[in-house]
Amino acid sequence: MAKIERQHPIELDAEVRKHSFCEVTDGFDEERALIEASRCLNCKNAPCKKGCPVEIDIPEFIGFIKEKKYFEALASIKKTSNLPAVCGRVCPQETQCEQHCIRGRMEGPVAIGTLERFVADRFLNEEIEVKKPERIGKSVAVVGSGPSGLTLAGDLANAGVDVTIFEAFHEAGGVLLYGIPEFRLPKEIVKKEIENLKKLGVKIELNTVVGKTVFLDELRKQFDAVYLCSGAGLPMFLGIPGENLNGVMSANEFLTRVNLMKAYKPGAATPIKIGKHVAVVGAGNVAMDAARTAMRLGAESVSVVYRRSREEVPARAEEVRHAMEEGVEFKFLTNPVRIEGENGAVSKMVCVKMELGEPDASGRRSPITIPNSEFDLPCDTVIIALGTKSSPIISGSAPELEVSKKGLVIVDENNKTNLDNVFAGGDNVTGAATVILAMGAGKNAAKAILKLLEGK
């Protein structure tokens, strides 16, 4: 097996990008893509496929790239994934498909995600004729237009089902649009992927809150099946004194305002104020997004406060590296105990130092407070990025729907709920997770719903 070094996409200089919402990387040009594709060994058992939640035939699409058959490569991906330009950018390939790549034992796994993006981006601005499948006379309501709902909608529409998506916001896309910053996933890419679904006949009803403006029992009467995928949009907080001060917000609120109200565009009249010194609590991907966004909005300093060490950070290694390069400071083994302010506004966060003890239920070492280690972290903005949980709006208006103690919808292996013809998937079932896992749930539910509609 000849050694071929892994190719890397060109990245904007850190000094430039920390003041800009332009994409951080340009992906592969054709030369790099062909070199990277040549690294694929086309393994017979294709271990990479086992790590893909939407079961893309990875050796097949890379094989087409080797032959410069780029449209065929895109068609191969689209057999199982309706959002290749999105997945190529935001999926954690390093812990999924690329983790199983045989090349990883030598000079690094094949850059599967970047190759997927390369193929998808070649055709983003081209008008590709989409043939509407023959209708089968069945209809499905999808509650939420995030990655899970869009995936299910595409699969069912391709099978001839009439699909209507109900979205609470004024734009479709869910977390893809309001949760992920412009510099990681440009809004135009999400919108183009959604337009492709509309060409298949998918209808989208905006500004519709299921559980408020329309109810689950109404949808059950109007449609042959319902898929609940409203995500996990209810933010979690620390539960410490001072969280009600001006200048404290959840990462969910912060990113939604920036994304949906276009604060990433110069001169946008967006009601959001970023102070000079920002503290972000948490170290997941959302925390990285919030910290890097705050830097781009003009903060002089941004600190990520995390109670464990760098080894336990849940965010993607690439996102942590980018944040550090852009000047974000990391305060590991640090935990906030209260937020203090002046005249109702944040002035500092009081923290304690931590050390790691024995592993907890999650397998990570438990953080323990070091006595007499309290110190002040001056800041005028605090962004809490501790995760989210499912909103109770739908379940609260449909008490017959079975949910867990945490408010998550309970489903079986086919993503079916306890209610007839009602399915659910994505973050409102699993809790906050990744885009690709939500898509996998959408695919699984689509298969089950098709069987139901076909009387199987």
LUMZA-583934 format. One record per residue (C-alpha): residue in one letter; x, y, z. Coordinates in steps of 0.25 Angstrom, whole numbers, plus 2048, in hexadecimal, padded with zeros to 3 digits. Layout:
<rs>
<r r="A" east="X" north="Y" up="Z"/>
...
</rs>
This chain:
<rs>
<r r="M" east="800" north="800" up="800"/>
<r r="A" east="807" north="80D" up="7FB"/>
<r r="K" east="808" north="818" up="805"/>
<r r="I" east="800" north="824" up="800"/>
<r r="E" east="7FF" north="830" up="80A"/>
<r r="R" east="7F1" north="835" up="80E"/>
<r r="Q" east="7ED" north="841" up="806"/>
<r r="H" east="7E8" north="84D" up="80E"/>
<r r="P" east="7DE" north="858" up="809"/>
<r r="I" east="7E3" north="867" up="809"/>
<r r="E" east="7DF" north="86F" up="815"/>
<r r="L" east="7DE" north="87E" up="817"/>
<r r="D" east="7E9" north="884" up="820"/>
<r r="A" east="7E4" north="884" up="82E"/>
<r r="E" east="7E7" north="894" up="82F"/>
<r r="V" east="7DE" north="896" up="823"/>
<r r="R" east="7D3" north="88C" up="826"/>
<r r="K" east="7D1" north="890" up="835"/>
<r r="H" east="7CB" north="89D" up="830"/>
<r r="S" east="7C3" north="897" up="824"/>
<r r="F" east="7B7" north="88E" up="823"/>
<r r="C" east="7BD" north="888" up="816"/>
<r r="E" east="7BE" north="879" up="816"/>
<r r="V" east="7CB" north="875" up="81D"/>
<r r="T" east="7CF" north="86A" up="812"/>
<r r="D" east="7CD" north="86A" up="803"/>
<r r="G" east="7CC" north="85B" up="802"/>
<r r="F" east="7D4" north="853" up="7F8"/>
<r r="D" east="7D8" north="858" up="7EA"/>
<r r="E" east="7D8" north="84D" up="7DF"/>
<r r="E" east="7E6" north="84A" up="7E0"/>
<r r="R" east="7E6" north="848" up="7EF"/>
<r r="A" east="7D9" north="840" up="7EE"/>
<r r="L" east="7DF" north="836" up="7E4"/>
<r r="I" east="7EB" north="834" up="7EC"/>
<r r="E" east="7E2" north="832" up="7F8"/>
<r r="A" east="7D9" north="828" up="7F1"/>
<r r="S" east="7E5" north="820" up="7EC"/>
<r r="R" east="7E8" north="81D" up="7FB"/>
<r r="C" east="7DB" north="815" up="7FC"/>
<r r="L" east="7DE" north="806" up="7FC"/>
<r r="N" east="7D0" north="802" up="7F8"/>
<r r="C" east="7D0" north="7F7" up="803"/>
<r r="K" east="7C7" north="7EC" up="800"/>
<r r="N" east="7C0" north="7EC" up="80D"/>
<r r="A" east="7BF" north="7FC" up="80D"/>
<r r="P" east="7C1" north="7FE" up="81C"/>
<r r="C" east="7BF" north="80D" up="81A"/>
<r r="K" east="7B0" north="80A" up="816"/>
<r r="K" east="7AE" north="804" up="824"/>
<r r="G" east="7B1" north="811" up="82A"/>
<r r="C" east="7A7" north="81A" up="822"/>
<r r="P" east="799" north="81B" up="828"/>
<r r="V" east="793" north="81E" up="81A"/>
<r r="E" east="79A" north="812" up="814"/>
<r r="I" east="7A1" north="81A" up="808"/>
<r r="D" east="7A8" north="810" up="7FF"/>
<r r="I" east="7B6" north="817" up="801"/>
<r r="P" east="7BF" north="80E" up="7F9"/>
<r r="E" east="7B5" north="810" up="7ED"/>
<r r="F" east="7B4" north="81F" up="7ED"/>
<r r="I" east="7C3" north="820" up="7EF"/>
<r r="G" east="7C5" north="817" up="7E3"/>
<r r="F" east="7BD" north="820" up="7DB"/>
<r r="I" east="7C6" north="82C" up="7DF"/>
<r r="K" east="7D3" north="824" up="7DB"/>
<r r="E" east="7CD" north="823" up="7CD"/>
<r r="K" east="7C9" north="831" up="7CD"/>
<r r="K" east="7BA" north="82D" up="7CC"/>
<r r="Y" east="7B5" north="838" up="7D6"/>
<r r="F" east="7A7" north="838" up="7D2"/>
<r r="E" east="7A6" north="828" up="7D4"/>
<r r="A" east="7AD" north="82A" up="7E2"/>
<r r="L" east="7A3" north="834" up="7E6"/>
<r r="A" east="798" north="82B" up="7E1"/>
<r r="S" east="79E" north="820" up="7EA"/>
<r r="I" east="79E" north="828" up="7F6"/>
<r r="K" east="790" north="82D" up="7F4"/>
<r r="K" east="78B" north="81F" up="7F4"/>
<r r="T" east="78B" north="81F" up="803"/>
<r r="S" east="78E" north="82E" up="807"/>
<r r="N" east="786" north="83A" up="803"/>
<r r="L" east="790" north="844" up="809"/>
<r r="P" east="79E" north="841" up="804"/>
<r r="A" east="7A3" north="850" up="804"/>
<r r="V" east="79E" north="851" up="812"/>
<r r="C" east="7A4" north="844" up="817"/>
<r r="G" east="7B1" north="846" up="810"/>
<r r="R" east="7B3" north="852" up="819"/>
<r r="V" east="7AD" north="84F" up="827"/>
<r r="C" east="7AD" north="840" up="829"/>
<r r="P" east="7B7" north="83B" up="833"/>
<r r="Q" east="7BE" north="831" up="829"/>
<r r="E" east="7CA" north="82F" up="832"/>
<r r="T" east="7C1" north="827" up="83C"/>
<r r="Q" east="7B8" north="820" up="831"/>
<r r="C" east="7BC" north="81C" up="823"/>
<r r="E" east="7CB" north="821" up="824"/>
<r r="Q" east="7CD" north="81A" up="831"/>
<r r="H" east="7CB" north="80C" up="82A"/>
<r r="C" east="7D4" north="810" up="81E"/>
<r r="I" east="7DF" north="806" up="81C"/>
<r r="R" east="7E8" north="811" up="817"/>
<r r="G" east="7E7" north="817" up="825"/>
<r r="R" east="7F1" north="80C" up="82A"/>
<r r="M" east="7FC" north="813" up="821"/>
<r r="E" east="7FC" north="821" up="81D"/>
<r r="G" east="7EE" north="825" up="821"/>
<r r="P" east="7E0" north="821" up="81C"/>
<r r="V" east="7DA" north="826" up="80F"/>
<r r="A" east="7D4" north="833" up="810"/>
<r r="I" east="7C6" north="82E" up="80D"/>
<r r="G" east="7BE" north="83A" up="812"/>
<r r="T" east="7C7" north="844" up="809"/>
<r r="L" east="7C5" north="83B" up="7FD"/>
<r r="E" east="7B6" north="83B" up="7FF"/>
<r r="R" east="7B6" north="84A" up="800"/>
<r r="F" east="7BE" north="84B" up="7F3"/>
<r r="V" east="7B4" north="843" up="7EC"/>
<r r="A" east="7A8" north="84A" up="7F1"/>
<r r="D" east="7AE" north="858" up="7EF"/>
<r r="R" east="7B1" north="856" up="7E0"/>
<r r="F" east="7A2" north="855" up="7DE"/>
<r r="L" east="79D" north="85F" up="7E8"/>
<r r="N" east="79B" north="86A" up="7DE"/>
<r r="E" east="796" north="861" up="7D2"/>
<r r="E" east="788" north="85F" up="7CF"/>
<r r="I" east="786" north="850" up="7CF"/>
<r r="E" east="779" north="84B" up="7CA"/>
<r r="V" east="772" north="843" up="7D5"/>
<r r="K" east="767" north="839" up="7D1"/>
<r r="K" east="75B" north="839" up="7DA"/>
<r r="P" east="758" north="82B" up="7DE"/>
<r r="E" east="74A" north="826" up="7DB"/>
<r r="R" east="741" north="828" up="7E7"/>
<r r="I" east="73B" north="81D" up="7EF"/>
<r r="G" east="730" north="824" up="7F5"/>
<r r="K" east="735" north="824" up="803"/>
<r r="S" east="739" north="830" up="80C"/>
<r r="V" east="742" north="833" up="817"/>
<r r="A" east="744" north="83F" up="821"/>
<r r="V" east="752" north="842" up="826"/>
<r r="V" east="753" north="84B" up="832"/>
<r r="G" east="760" north="852" up="831"/>
<r r="S" east="769" north="856" up="825"/>
<r r="G" east="777" north="852" up="82B"/>
<r r="P" east="780" north="847" up="826"/>
<r r="S" east="777" north="83B" up="82A"/>
<r r="G" east="76A" north="841" up="824"/>
<r r="L" east="771" north="845" up="817"/>
<r r="T" east="777" north="837" up="816"/>
<r r="L" east="76A" north="830" up="818"/>
<r r="A" east="763" north="83A" up="80F"/>
<r r="G" east="76D" north="837" up="804"/>
<r r="D" east="76C" north="828" up="805"/>
<r r="L" east="75D" north="828" up="805"/>
<r r="A" east="75B" north="832" up="7FA"/>
<r r="N" east="764" north="829" up="7F2"/>
<r r="A" east="75B" north="81E" up="7F4"/>
<r r="G" east="74F" north="826" up="7EF"/>
<r r="V" east="749" north="82A" up="7FD"/>
<r r="D" east="743" north="838" up="7FF"/>
<r r="V" east="74B" north="83E" up="80A"/>
<r r="T" east="748" north="84B" up="811"/>
<r r="I" east="752" north="851" up="81B"/>
<r r="F" east="74D" north="85A" up="826"/>
<r r="E" east="758" north="864" up="82B"/>
<r r="A" east="756" north="86D" up="837"/>
<r r="F" east="760" north="878" up="832"/>
<r r="H" east="75F" north="881" up="826"/>
<r r="E" east="76A" north="879" up="81E"/>
<r r="A" east="76C" north="86A" up="81C"/>
<r r="G" east="778" north="863" up="820"/>
<r r="G" east="777" north="861" up="82F"/>
<r r="V" east="785" north="860" up="836"/>
<r r="L" east="78C" north="860" up="829"/>
<r r="L" east="787" north="86F" up="827"/>
<r r="Y" east="786" north="874" up="835"/>
<r r="G" east="790" north="86C" up="83D"/>
<r r="I" east="79D" north="86B" up="834"/>
<r r="P" east="7A5" north="878" up="831"/>
<r r="E" east="7A6" north="87D" up="823"/>
<r r="F" east="7B5" north="87B" up="823"/>
<r r="R" east="7B3" north="86C" up="825"/>
<r r="L" east="7A6" north="86A" up="81D"/>
<r r="P" east="7A2" north="875" up="813"/>
<r r="K" east="793" north="878" up="813"/>
<r r="E" east="792" north="878" up="804"/>
<r r="I" east="797" north="869" up="804"/>
<r r="V" east="78C" north="865" up="80E"/>
<r r="K" east="781" north="86C" up="805"/>
<r r="K" east="786" north="866" up="7F8"/>
<r r="E" east="785" north="858" up="7FF"/>
<r r="I" east="777" north="85C" up="803"/>
<r r="E" east="773" north="861" up="7F5"/>
<r r="N" east="777" north="853" up="7F0"/>
<r r="L" east="76D" north="84D" up="7F9"/>
<r r="K" east="762" north="856" up="7F4"/>
<r r="K" east="765" north="852" up="7E6"/>
<r r="L" east="761" north="844" up="7EB"/>
<r r="G" east="754" north="849" up="7EF"/>
<r r="V" east="756" north="84B" up="7FE"/>
<r r="K" east="74E" north="857" up="804"/>
<r r="I" east="752" north="85F" up="80F"/>
<r r="E" east="749" north="867" up="819"/>
<r r="L" east="750" north="872" up="820"/>
<r r="N" east="74D" north="879" up="82D"/>
<r r="T" east="745" north="86D" up="832"/>
<r r="V" east="747" north="869" up="840"/>
<r r="V" east="741" north="85B" up="842"/>
<r r="G" east="73B" north="85A" up="850"/>
<r r="K" east="737" north="869" up="84F"/>
<r r="T" east="732" north="86D" up="841"/>
<r r="V" east="72F" north="85E" up="83D"/>
<r r="F" east="72E" north="852" up="845"/>
<r r="L" east="733" north="844" up="844"/>
<r r="D" east="725" north="83E" up="844"/>
<r r="E" east="721" north="847" up="838"/>
<r r="L" east="72D" north="842" up="830"/>
<r r="R" east="72A" north="834" up="833"/>
<r r="K" east="71C" north="836" up="82D"/>
<r r="Q" east="722" north="83D" up="821"/>
<r r="F" east="72E" north="834" up="81D"/>
<r r="D" east="730" north="825" up="81C"/>
<r r="A" east="73C" north="826" up="825"/>
<r r="V" east="744" north="831" up="82E"/>
<r r="Y" east="753" north="832" up="831"/>
<r r="L" east="757" north="83B" up="83D"/>
<r r="C" east="765" north="841" up="83B"/>
<r r="S" east="764" north="84E" up="842"/>
<r r="G" east="772" north="84D" up="848"/>
<r r="A" east="777" north="851" up="855"/>
<r r="G" east="776" north="860" up="856"/>
<r r="L" east="774" north="862" up="865"/>
<r r="P" east="781" north="867" up="86B"/>
<r r="M" east="787" north="862" up="878"/>
<r r="F" east="78D" north="86B" up="882"/>
<r r="L" east="797" north="86A" up="88E"/>
<r r="G" east="78D" north="86D" up="899"/>
<r r="I" east="796" north="877" up="8A0"/>
<r r="P" east="794" north="885" up="8A6"/>
<r r="G" east="795" north="890" up="89C"/>
<r r="E" east="78F" north="889" up="88F"/>
<r r="N" east="784" north="893" up="88E"/>
<r r="L" east="78E" north="89F" up="88C"/>
<r r="N" east="78E" north="8A7" up="87F"/>
<r r="G" east="799" north="8A1" up="877"/>
<r r="V" east="796" north="892" up="87A"/>
<r r="M" east="790" north="88A" up="86F"/>
<r r="S" east="78F" north="87C" up="86A"/>
<r r="A" east="798" north="878" up="85E"/>
<r r="N" east="78B" north="874" up="857"/>
<r r="E" east="785" north="882" up="858"/>
<r r="F" east="792" north="888" up="854"/>
<r r="L" east="794" north="880" up="848"/>
<r r="T" east="786" north="880" up="844"/>
<r r="R" east="786" north="890" up="844"/>
<r r="V" east="793" north="890" up="83C"/>
<r r="N" east="78E" north="886" up="832"/>
<r r="L" east="780" north="889" up="830"/>
<r r="M" east="781" north="898" up="832"/>
<r r="K" east="78D" north="899" up="829"/>
<r r="A" east="797" north="89F" up="833"/>
<r r="Y" east="7A2" north="899" up="82B"/>
<r r="K" east="79F" north="8A3" up="820"/>
<r r="P" east="7A6" north="8B1" up="821"/>
<r r="G" east="79B" north="8BC" up="825"/>
<r r="A" east="791" north="8B2" up="829"/>
<r r="A" east="787" north="8B8" up="833"/>
<r r="T" east="787" north="8AC" up="83C"/>
<r r="P" east="783" north="8AE" up="84B"/>
<r r="I" east="790" north="8A7" up="851"/>
<r r="K" east="79B" north="8AE" up="859"/>
<r r="I" east="7A8" north="8A7" up="85B"/>
<r r="G" east="7B1" north="8AD" up="866"/>
<r r="K" east="7C0" north="8AF" up="866"/>
<r r="H" east="7C3" north="8A2" up="86E"/>
<r r="V" east="7BB" north="896" up="86C"/>
<r r="A" east="7BB" north="889" up="874"/>
<r r="V" east="7B5" north="87C" up="86D"/>
<r r="V" east="7B1" north="871" up="877"/>
<r r="G" east="7B3" north="863" up="871"/>
<r r="A" east="7BC" north="85D" up="867"/>
<r r="G" east="7B3" north="856" up="85C"/>
<r r="N" east="7B2" north="859" up="84E"/>
<r r="V" east="7A7" north="864" up="851"/>
<r r="A" east="7B0" north="86A" up="85B"/>
<r r="M" east="7BB" north="86B" up="850"/>
<r r="D" east="7B1" north="871" up="847"/>
<r r="A" east="7AD" north="87B" up="851"/>
<r r="A" east="7BB" north="87F" up="855"/>
<r r="R" east="7C0" north="881" up="847"/>
<r r="T" east="7B3" north="889" up="843"/>
<r r="A" east="7B5" north="892" up="84F"/>
<r r="M" east="7C3" north="895" up="84A"/>
<r r="R" east="7BE" north="898" up="83C"/>
<r r="L" east="7B4" north="8A2" up="842"/>
<r r="G" east="7BF" north="8AA" up="848"/>
<r r="A" east="7C2" north="8A5" up="856"/>
<r r="E" east="7D0" north="8A8" up="85B"/>
<r r="S" east="7D1" north="89B" up="862"/>
<r r="V" east="7CA" north="88E" up="863"/>
<r r="S" east="7CC" north="884" up="86D"/>
<r r="V" east="7C7" north="875" up="86D"/>
<r r="V" east="7C4" north="870" up="87B"/>
<r r="Y" east="7C4" north="861" up="87D"/>
<r r="R" east="7C4" north="859" up="889"/>
<r r="R" east="7CC" north="84D" up="884"/>
<r r="S" east="7DA" north="84D" up="87C"/>
<r r="R" east="7DC" north="84E" up="86E"/>
<r r="E" east="7DD" north="83F" up="86C"/>
<r r="E" east="7CE" north="83E" up="870"/>
<r r="V" east="7C9" north="84A" up="867"/>
<r r="P" east="7BD" north="844" up="85F"/>
<r r="A" east="7BF" north="84E" up="853"/>
<r r="R" east="7C5" north="84A" up="846"/>
<r r="A" east="7D4" north="84B" up="846"/>
<r r="E" east="7D4" north="854" up="83A"/>
<r r="E" east="7CA" north="85E" up="840"/>
<r r="V" east="7D3" north="85F" up="84D"/>
<r r="R" east="7DF" north="861" up="844"/>
<r r="H" east="7D8" north="86C" up="83C"/>
<r r="A" east="7D3" north="873" up="849"/>
<r r="M" east="7E1" north="873" up="84F"/>
<r r="E" east="7E7" north="878" up="842"/>
<r r="E" east="7DD" north="883" up="842"/>
<r r="G" east="7E1" north="888" up="850"/>
<r r="V" east="7D7" north="881" up="858"/>
<r r="E" east="7DD" north="87E" up="866"/>
<r r="F" east="7D9" north="871" up="86D"/>
<r r="K" east="7D8" north="870" up="87C"/>
<r r="F" east="7D8" north="861" up="87F"/>
<r r="L" east="7D5" north="85B" up="88C"/>
<r r="T" east="7CD" north="868" up="890"/>
<r r="N" east="7BE" north="868" up="895"/>
<r r="P" east="7B5" north="874" up="897"/>
<r r="V" east="7AF" north="876" up="8A4"/>
<r r="R" east="7A8" north="883" up="8A3"/>
<r r="I" east="7A6" north="88F" up="899"/>
<r r="E" east="7A7" north="89D" up="89F"/>
<r r="G" east="7A4" north="8AA" up="89A"/>
<r r="E" east="7A2" north="8B9" up="89B"/>
<r r="N" east="795" north="8C1" up="898"/>
<r r="G" east="78E" north="8B4" up="894"/>
<r r="A" east="799" north="8B0" up="889"/>
<r r="V" east="7A4" north="8A6" up="88A"/>
<r r="S" east="7B2" north="8AB" up="88F"/>
<r r="K" east="7B9" north="89D" up="892"/>
<r r="M" east="7B7" north="88E" up="894"/>
<r r="V" east="7BC" north="888" up="8A1"/>
<r r="C" east="7C3" north="87B" up="89E"/>
<r r="V" east="7CA" north="870" up="8A5"/>
<r r="K" east="7D5" north="867" up="8A1"/>
<r r="M" east="7D2" north="858" up="89F"/>
<r r="E" east="7DA" north="84B" up="89F"/>
<r r="L" east="7D6" north="83D" up="898"/>
<r r="G" east="7D2" north="832" up="8A1"/>
<r r="E" east="7CD" north="824" up="89E"/>
<r r="P" east="7C4" north="822" up="891"/>
<r r="D" east="7B5" north="825" up="892"/>
<r r="A" east="7AA" north="81E" up="88B"/>
<r r="S" east="7AE" north="823" up="87E"/>
<r r="G" east="7BC" north="81D" up="87F"/>
<r r="R" east="7C2" north="82B" up="880"/>
<r r="R" east="7CA" north="82E" up="88D"/>
<r r="S" east="7C1" north="836" up="897"/>
<r r="P" east="7C6" north="845" up="899"/>
<r r="I" east="7C8" north="848" up="8A8"/>
<r r="T" east="7C9" north="856" up="8AE"/>
<r r="I" east="7D6" north="85A" up="8B4"/>
<r r="P" east="7D4" north="860" up="8C1"/>
<r r="N" east="7D7" north="86F" up="8C3"/>
<r r="S" east="7D9" north="871" up="8B4"/>
<r r="E" east="7CF" north="87C" up="8B1"/>
<r r="F" east="7D3" north="887" up="8A7"/>
<r r="D" east="7CC" north="892" up="89F"/>
<r r="L" east="7CB" north="891" up="890"/>
<r r="P" east="7C7" north="8A0" up="88B"/>
<r r="C" east="7BD" north="89F" up="880"/>
<r r="D" east="7B1" north="8A7" up="87B"/>
<r r="T" east="7AB" north="89C" up="873"/>
<r r="V" east="7A8" north="88E" up="877"/>
<r r="I" east="7A3" north="883" up="86D"/>
<r r="I" east="79E" north="876" up="873"/>
<r r="A" east="7A1" north="86A" up="869"/>
<r r="L" east="79E" north="85E" up="872"/>
<r r="G" east="794" north="857" up="868"/>
<r r="T" east="786" north="857" up="865"/>
<r r="K" east="779" north="84F" up="868"/>
<r r="S" east="76C" north="84C" up="861"/>
<r r="S" east="762" north="857" up="861"/>
<r r="P" east="755" north="853" up="869"/>
<r r="I" east="74C" north="85A" up="85F"/>
<r r="I" east="748" north="84E" up="857"/>
<r r="S" east="747" north="844" up="862"/>
<r r="G" east="740" north="84E" up="86B"/>
<r r="S" east="735" north="84F" up="861"/>
<r r="A" east="734" north="840" up="85E"/>
<r r="P" east="734" north="83A" up="86C"/>
<r r="E" east="732" north="82C" up="866"/>
<r r="L" east="740" north="82C" up="85F"/>
<r r="E" east="749" north="824" up="868"/>
<r r="V" east="756" north="82C" up="86C"/>
<r r="S" east="761" north="829" up="876"/>
<r r="K" east="764" north="830" up="883"/>
<r r="K" east="76D" north="83A" up="87B"/>
<r r="G" east="762" north="83D" up="871"/>
<r r="L" east="768" north="835" up="865"/>
<r r="V" east="75E" north="82E" up="85C"/>
<r r="I" east="75F" north="81F" up="85F"/>
<r r="V" east="760" north="816" up="852"/>
<r r="D" east="762" north="808" up="84E"/>
<r r="E" east="76D" north="803" up="844"/>
<r r="N" east="765" north="808" up="838"/>
<r r="N" east="764" north="816" up="83E"/>
<r r="K" east="755" north="813" up="841"/>
<r r="T" east="74E" north="81A" up="84D"/>
<r r="N" east="743" north="814" up="856"/>
<r r="L" east="739" north="81B" up="84D"/>
<r r="D" east="734" north="814" up="840"/>
<r r="N" east="73B" north="81A" up="834"/>
<r r="V" east="743" north="824" up="83C"/>
<r r="F" east="752" north="823" up="83B"/>
<r r="A" east="75E" north="82B" up="840"/>
<r r="G" east="76D" north="82D" up="83F"/>
<r r="G" east="778" north="836" up="840"/>
<r r="D" east="77C" north="83F" up="84D"/>
<r r="N" east="76E" north="83E" up="853"/>
<r r="V" east="770" north="82F" up="854"/>
<r r="T" east="77F" north="82E" up="857"/>
<r r="G" east="782" north="83C" up="85D"/>
<r r="A" east="78C" north="845" up="857"/>
<r r="A" east="794" north="83D" up="84D"/>
<r r="T" east="79B" north="83E" up="83F"/>
<r r="V" east="795" north="842" up="832"/>
<r r="I" east="798" north="835" up="82C"/>
<r r="L" east="792" north="82D" up="837"/>
<r r="A" east="785" north="835" up="835"/>
<r r="M" east="785" north="832" up="827"/>
<r r="G" east="787" north="823" up="82A"/>
<r r="A" east="77B" north="823" up="832"/>
<r r="G" east="773" north="82A" up="827"/>
<r r="K" east="777" north="81F" up="81D"/>
<r r="N" east="774" north="814" up="827"/>
<r r="A" east="766" north="81A" up="829"/>
<r r="A" east="764" north="81C" up="81A"/>
<r r="K" east="765" north="80D" up="818"/>
<r r="A" east="75C" north="80A" up="823"/>
<r r="I" east="751" north="814" up="81E"/>
<r r="L" east="752" north="80F" up="810"/>
<r r="K" east="74F" north="800" up="815"/>
<r r="L" east="743" north="806" up="81C"/>
<r r="L" east="73E" north="80D" up="810"/>
<r r="E" east="740" north="801" up="807"/>
<r r="G" east="738" north="7F9" up="811"/>
<r r="K" east="744" north="7F0" up="815"/>
</rs>
